[in-house]
Amino acid sequence: MEYKRNADAVKLLFKMKDIEKMISSTSNHLRGIKVPKSSMESYNRCHNIYKEGSIYFYQCCGFLKSRYFENNPSLSGKNFFINNLYIPAYKRFLSLKHNLSLIEVSDIYAESFRLLKDKVDYINASLSALLNEFIETQQL
């Protein structure tokens, strides 16, 4: 029983680490596109949403690691993790996906912008799958 719980926690940590790497690489694409002045407000909003979402997600990773190393999983910890850390991160990245559609870029940056959208789609799909896995897992 103990071994299975530890294996589940480690599996979740590795999945979160993959998402964390994708979030970090998304930052390079977000900073790499240049937008016209007409889209600057939307771009700044996207950048702020990205920062908030990544901060929440990094807090999720830290919280889950501390729970694993303390070996102190609890239902209240799981509820705090999901409701106060994970879901806000997930909502921010869903909002980022929507707000990216409001940005216009020149043809030079179109490929980088498409890659940025693909990465955000991948992050959202991974966060959704991981949320379902968290809910199914008995303890964190």
C-alpha positions as YAML, in Angstrom:
chain: A
units: angstrom
residues:
- id: 1
  name: MET
  ca: [0.00, 0.00, 0.00]
- id: 2
  name: GLU
  ca: [2.75, 2.43, 0.99]
- id: 3
  name: TYR
  ca: [4.78, 1.54, -2.10]
- id: 4
  name: LYS
  ca: [1.80, 2.08, -4.42]
- id: 5
  name: ARG
  ca: [1.06, 5.49, -2.90]
- id: 6
  name: ASN
  ca: [4.71, 6.52, -3.32]
- id: 7
  name: ALA
  ca: [4.75, 5.23, -6.89]
- id: 8
  name: ASP
  ca: [1.59, 7.22, -7.70]
- id: 9
  name: ALA
  ca: [3.08, 10.39, -6.21]
- id: 10
  name: VAL
  ca: [6.32, 9.98, -8.13]
- id: 11
  name: LYS
  ca: [4.41, 9.34, -11.36]
- id: 12
  name: LEU
  ca: [2.45, 12.57, -10.84]
- id: 13
  name: LEU
  ca: [5.65, 14.48, -10.05]
- id: 14
  name: PHE
  ca: [7.27, 13.33, -13.29]
- id: 15
  name: LYS
  ca: [4.22, 14.33, -15.30]
- id: 16
  name: MET
  ca: [4.22, 17.72, -13.62]
- id: 17
  name: LYS
  ca: [7.93, 18.09, -14.39]
- id: 18
  name: ASP
  ca: [7.20, 17.55, -18.10]
- id: 19
  name: ILE
  ca: [4.51, 20.23, -17.99]
- id: 20
  name: GLU
  ca: [6.89, 22.52, -16.10]
- id: 21
  name: LYS
  ca: [9.47, 22.17, -18.90]
- id: 22
  name: MET
  ca: [6.83, 23.00, -21.49]
- id: 23
  name: ILE
  ca: [5.74, 26.06, -19.51]
- id: 24
  name: SER
  ca: [9.35, 27.25, -19.35]
- id: 25
  name: SER
  ca: [9.86, 26.84, -23.09]
- id: 26
  name: THR
  ca: [6.58, 28.65, -23.76]
- id: 27
  name: SER
  ca: [8.08, 31.72, -22.14]
- id: 28
  name: ASN
  ca: [10.71, 31.92, -24.90]
- id: 29
  name: HIS
  ca: [8.06, 31.85, -27.62]
- id: 30
  name: LEU
  ca: [5.91, 34.40, -25.84]
- id: 31
  name: ARG
  ca: [8.81, 36.81, -25.48]
- id: 32
  name: GLY
  ca: [10.01, 36.07, -29.01]
- id: 33
  name: ILE
  ca: [7.01, 37.41, -30.89]
- id: 34
  name: LYS
  ca: [6.70, 41.08, -31.72]
- id: 35
  name: VAL
  ca: [3.23, 42.53, -31.97]
- id: 36
  name: PRO
  ca: [1.99, 45.76, -33.53]
- id: 37
  name: LYS
  ca: [0.87, 48.57, -31.27]
- id: 38
  name: SER
  ca: [-2.78, 47.71, -31.90]
- id: 39
  name: SER
  ca: [-2.30, 44.30, -30.22]
- id: 40
  name: MET
  ca: [0.07, 45.44, -27.49]
- id: 41
  name: GLU
  ca: [-2.64, 45.56, -24.81]
- id: 42
  name: SER
  ca: [-3.74, 42.00, -25.58]
- id: 43
  name: TYR
  ca: [-0.12, 40.86, -25.63]
- id: 44
  name: ASN
  ca: [0.55, 42.42, -22.21]
- id: 45
  name: ARG
  ca: [-2.59, 40.77, -20.85]
- id: 46
  name: CYS
  ca: [-1.39, 37.39, -22.19]
- id: 47
  name: HIS
  ca: [2.03, 37.91, -20.68]
- id: 48
  name: ASN
  ca: [0.53, 38.69, -17.26]
- id: 49
  name: ILE
  ca: [-1.83, 35.70, -17.45]
- id: 50
  name: TYR
  ca: [1.12, 33.49, -18.38]
- id: 51
  name: LYS
  ca: [3.12, 34.73, -15.40]
- id: 52
  name: GLU
  ca: [0.23, 34.17, -12.98]
- id: 53
  name: GLY
  ca: [-0.48, 30.69, -14.35]
- id: 54
  name: SER
  ca: [3.14, 29.63, -14.22]
- id: 55
  name: ILE
  ca: [3.53, 30.92, -10.65]
- id: 56
  name: TYR
  ca: [0.49, 28.92, -9.54]
- id: 57
  name: PHE
  ca: [1.80, 25.85, -11.34]
- id: 58
  name: TYR
  ca: [5.26, 26.14, -9.78]
- id: 59
  name: GLN
  ca: [3.59, 26.43, -6.38]
- id: 60
  name: CYS
  ca: [1.68, 23.23, -7.20]
- id: 61
  name: CYS
  ca: [4.94, 21.44, -7.94]
- id: 62
  name: GLY
  ca: [6.51, 22.65, -4.70]
- id: 63
  name: PHE
  ca: [3.47, 21.73, -2.63]
- id: 64
  name: LEU
  ca: [3.30, 18.23, -4.09]
- id: 65
  name: LYS
  ca: [7.04, 17.69, -3.59]
- id: 66
  name: SER
  ca: [6.82, 18.80, 0.04]
- id: 67
  name: ARG
  ca: [3.87, 16.44, 0.60]
- id: 68
  name: TYR
  ca: [5.83, 13.59, -0.93]
- id: 69
  name: PHE
  ca: [9.02, 14.25, 1.07]
- id: 70
  name: GLU
  ca: [7.11, 14.74, 4.33]
- id: 71
  name: ASN
  ca: [5.14, 11.58, 3.55]
- id: 72
  name: ASN
  ca: [2.12, 13.36, 4.98]
- id: 73
  name: PRO
  ca: [-0.73, 13.10, 2.46]
- id: 74
  name: SER
  ca: [-4.15, 14.12, 3.67]
- id: 75
  name: LEU
  ca: [-7.55, 14.86, 2.25]
- id: 76
  name: SER
  ca: [-7.41, 18.50, 3.37]
- id: 77
  name: GLY
  ca: [-4.01, 18.83, 1.68]
- id: 78
  name: LYS
  ca: [-5.44, 17.39, -1.51]
- id: 79
  name: ASN
  ca: [-8.40, 19.77, -1.42]
- id: 80
  name: PHE
  ca: [-6.10, 22.75, -0.80]
- id: 81
  name: PHE
  ca: [-3.82, 21.61, -3.61]
- id: 82
  name: ILE
  ca: [-6.59, 21.19, -6.15]
- id: 83
  name: ASN
  ca: [-8.80, 24.14, -5.22]
- id: 84
  name: ASN
  ca: [-6.24, 26.80, -4.31]
- id: 85
  name: LEU
  ca: [-3.25, 25.97, -6.50]
- id: 86
  name: TYR
  ca: [-3.99, 23.64, -9.40]
- id: 87
  name: ILE
  ca: [-7.36, 24.90, -10.60]
- id: 88
  name: PRO
  ca: [-6.24, 28.57, -10.63]
- id: 89
  name: ALA
  ca: [-3.21, 27.56, -12.72]
- id: 90
  name: TYR
  ca: [-5.44, 25.57, -15.07]
- id: 91
  name: LYS
  ca: [-7.89, 28.48, -15.41]
- id: 92
  name: ARG
  ca: [-5.06, 30.90, -16.19]
- id: 93
  name: PHE
  ca: [-3.76, 28.71, -19.00]
- id: 94
  name: LEU
  ca: [-7.28, 28.29, -20.42]
- id: 95
  name: SER
  ca: [-7.62, 32.07, -20.32]
- id: 96
  name: LEU
  ca: [-4.23, 32.41, -22.01]
- id: 97
  name: LYS
  ca: [-5.45, 30.20, -24.86]
- id: 98
  name: HIS
  ca: [-8.47, 32.45, -25.35]
- id: 99
  name: ASN
  ca: [-6.48, 35.68, -25.11]
- id: 100
  name: LEU
  ca: [-3.88, 34.50, -27.62]
- id: 101
  name: SER
  ca: [-6.60, 34.50, -30.27]
- id: 102
  name: LEU
  ca: [-6.94, 38.27, -29.77]
- id: 103
  name: ILE
  ca: [-3.33, 38.97, -30.74]
- id: 104
  name: GLU
  ca: [-2.36, 39.83, -34.30]
- id: 105
  name: VAL
  ca: [1.21, 39.25, -35.46]
- id: 106
  name: SER
  ca: [3.04, 40.02, -38.68]
- id: 107
  name: ASP
  ca: [3.88, 37.27, -41.15]
- id: 108
  name: ILE
  ca: [7.46, 37.11, -39.91]
- id: 109
  name: TYR
  ca: [6.33, 35.91, -36.48]
- id: 110
  name: ALA
  ca: [3.40, 33.77, -37.64]
- id: 111
  name: GLU
  ca: [5.29, 30.46, -37.32]
- id: 112
  name: SER
  ca: [6.53, 31.26, -33.82]
- id: 113
  name: PHE
  ca: [3.03, 32.37, -32.84]
- id: 114
  name: ARG
  ca: [1.58, 29.10, -34.17]
- id: 115
  name: LEU
  ca: [4.13, 27.15, -32.12]
- id: 116
  name: LEU
  ca: [3.16, 29.21, -29.07]
- id: 117
  name: LYS
  ca: [-0.51, 28.33, -29.57]
- id: 118
  name: ASP
  ca: [0.37, 24.65, -30.01]
- id: 119
  name: LYS
  ca: [2.38, 24.65, -26.79]
- id: 120
  name: VAL
  ca: [-0.45, 26.31, -24.87]
- id: 121
  name: ASP
  ca: [-2.87, 23.72, -26.29]
- id: 122
  name: TYR
  ca: [-0.53, 20.94, -25.17]
- id: 123
  name: ILE
  ca: [-0.22, 22.48, -21.69]
- id: 124
  name: ASN
  ca: [-4.00, 22.75, -21.38]
- id: 125
  name: ALA
  ca: [-4.53, 19.16, -22.51]
- id: 126
  name: SER
  ca: [-1.87, 17.93, -20.08]
- id: 127
  name: LEU
  ca: [-3.29, 19.97, -17.21]
- id: 128
  name: SER
  ca: [-6.77, 18.60, -17.91]
- id: 129
  name: ALA
  ca: [-5.55, 15.00, -17.98]
- id: 130
  name: LEU
  ca: [-3.51, 15.54, -14.83]
- id: 131
  name: LEU
  ca: [-6.48, 17.11, -13.04]
- id: 132
  name: ASN
  ca: [-8.55, 14.01, -13.79]
- id: 133
  name: GLU
  ca: [-5.72, 11.88, -12.46]
- id: 134
  name: PHE
  ca: [-5.48, 13.96, -9.27]
- id: 135
  name: ILE
  ca: [-9.19, 13.59, -8.67]
- id: 136
  name: GLU
  ca: [-9.00, 9.81, -9.16]
- id: 137
  name: THR
  ca: [-5.98, 9.43, -6.87]
- id: 138
  name: GLN
  ca: [-7.06, 8.78, -3.29]
- id: 139
  name: GLN
  ca: [-4.24, 10.71, -1.65]
- id: 140
  name: LEU
  ca: [-1.53, 13.06, -2.82]
...
